[in-house]
Structures are given as C-alpha cells and as structure tokens.
C-alpha cells in the first residue's frame, strides 16, 4: 500500500512511489550485468497531475526488463537468506562499478576519494522543485540518527545531472544547505552522461515554465556504495529516513 507522503516544508507534500513491502536480495544467479535493469518505474517526472509512474519512452525498455527481473526474483523466493531484513534492495554480493571522474567546487573527485566510506549517492539538480530537496532532507534526517562513530563512516554525495546550470560551486552549496558534510558534484555533459549510464541513472530534459525554466526528469533512487566502491544497496523513493537509518546501522556496524 502507498506510504504517507514526506513533508519538506509547511504546506508542501511529496507523494512517494509505492514500493515492495519486503526487501529483495539481488544475487549472482540473476545475471545482472547492467545497473539500469535494477530499477522499476523509478523515473520521476514532474507531471503530478497525472501519475508518478510516467516513464519517458526512451526508458521504457528498462522498465520492462526490470519488471521481468523482479517477478523472477519474487517467484523464485530469492530473498534474504539470513533473519536480517533490509528496507532497501540489497545487492549480494556487492556489484563492482566503473570509476568516475567528477568535479567538486575545489578539485577533481574520483571514486577512489570515497574509499573506506559508505557513500550514499543521489542524482538530481539544484532547480528541482520537489524530489531532490525532499530526498536530501531525507538523507539528512537519516544520517542524523546514527551514532557519531557510524556517522563518520558515511558520506552523502549529490551529483547534478544538469551541468548546463549547475556549476561545481552551485552544486556544492546546494548540497551543504542540507548538511555541511554533504558533497556536491558535477562535471562536463560527457562526464555526467558516462557516470549516469554506469550507475543506471536515466535523466531527460522536460518542458517547464517561463518561471522555472526547463525541468529534468530523472531516476529518484538513492544508491549506496560500500567502502570498496561497489554498489551494495538501492533505496527507492518512498523509503523513510528511519528505514534508511536502520539499514545503515546494520551495514556500517
């Protein structure tokens, strides 16, 4: 059943997507070779008057592949084999990803810079009217629940998929507005396209208004990389801050 909406500011309600009521574990026999087949209808658009399940046509094939994958997982009973359940989708074993090269306000940043940390990565843009601020606020509330020693092991990185408007300084300032420790990153259009493709993130420019300028429809999931830089967990939009904090406590230890 749909979860209650998260509140970002007075009078503003964000309606989350429904998600599975039990966690899934994606295992090697599922033969996952591309990250983009792990997402089901996680392309967020700003057409709330219709449906949050609107998926751009060019991404339709991904949704079909993902639907088939999750049906197979559910049918085979491929869930957690230990008593421990997670709120997000656990990737077991962790899925190694290609490195990336992006830019912070001060320097070039690569995947190696996050070595030794659990890193939550969210792709969005600073002009986003709803999903992005709600998600970063959610991550702030989640990490604030951790013990001090656990919090030191967790990074949160915001990656802008709107390099035309989001400079490294703007992306960094935007991320820090939610928490001084959050990291804002961007890059050239080619760099953003590469890292988004490697992490299975879809984004596409959409029509806006004269006041807002263009919008960007994009995947709304939060990815969690382990200290070795491999993909360990995916939190779909609609996961609560309490659930994310609970998963982080179990994984970080």
Rosetta blueprint (number, residue, H / E / L):
1 X L
2 X L
3 X L
4 X L
5 X L
6 X E
7 X E
8 X E
9 X E
10 X L
11 X L
12 X E
13 X E
14 X E
15 X L
16 X L
17 X L
18 X L
19 X L
20 X L
21 X L
22 X L
23 X L
24 X L
25 X E
26 X E
27 X L
28 X H
29 X H
30 X H
31 X L
32 X L
33 X L
34 X L
35 X H
36 X H
37 X H
38 X H
39 X L
40 X L
41 X L
42 X L
43 X E
44 X E
45 X L
46 X L
47 X L
48 X L
49 X L
50 X L
51 X L
52 X L
53 X L
54 X L
55 X L
56 X L
57 X H
58 X H
59 X H
60 X H
61 X H
62 X H
63 X H
64 X H
65 X H
66 X H
67 X H
68 X H
69 X H
70 X H
71 X H
72 X H
73 X H
74 X H
75 X H
76 X L
77 X L
78 X L
79 X L
80 X L
81 X L
82 X L
83 X L
84 X L
85 X L
86 X L
87 X L
88 X L
89 X E
90 X E
91 X E
92 X E
93 X E
94 X E
95 X E
96 X L
97 X L
98 X L
99 X L
100 X L
101 X E
102 X E
103 X E
104 X L
105 X L
106 X L
107 X L
108 X E
109 X E
110 X E
111 X H
112 X H
113 X H
114 X H
115 X L
116 X L
117 X L
118 X E
119 X E
120 X E
121 X E
122 X E
123 X E
124 X E
125 X L
126 X L
127 X L
128 X L
129 X L
130 X L
131 X H
132 X H
133 X H
134 X H
135 X H
136 X H
137 X H
138 X H
139 X H
140 X H
141 X H
142 X H
143 X H
144 X L
145 X L
146 X L
147 X L
148 X H
149 X H
150 X H
151 X H
152 X L
153 X L
154 X E
155 X E
156 X E
157 X E
158 X E
159 X E
160 X E
161 X L
162 X L
163 X L
164 X L
165 X L
166 X L
167 X L
168 X H
169 X H
170 X H
171 X H
172 X H
173 X H
174 X H
175 X H
176 X H
177 X L
178 X L
179 X L
180 X L
181 X L
182 X L
183 X E
184 X E
185 X E
186 X E
187 X L
188 X L
189 X H
190 X H
191 X H
192 X H
193 X H
194 X H
195 X H
196 X H
197 X H
198 X H
199 X L
200 X L
201 X L
202 X L
203 X E
204 X E
205 X E
206 X E
207 X E
208 X E
209 X E
210 X L
211 X L
212 X L
213 X E
214 X E
215 X E
216 X E
217 X E
218 X E
219 X E
220 X L
221 X L
222 X E
223 X E
224 X E
225 X E
226 X L
227 X L
228 X L
229 X L
230 X L
231 X E
232 X E
233 X E
234 X E
235 X E
236 X L
237 X L
238 X L
239 X L
240 X L
241 X H
242 X H
243 X H
244 X H
245 X H
246 X H
247 X H
248 X H
249 X H
250 X H
251 X H
252 X H
253 X L
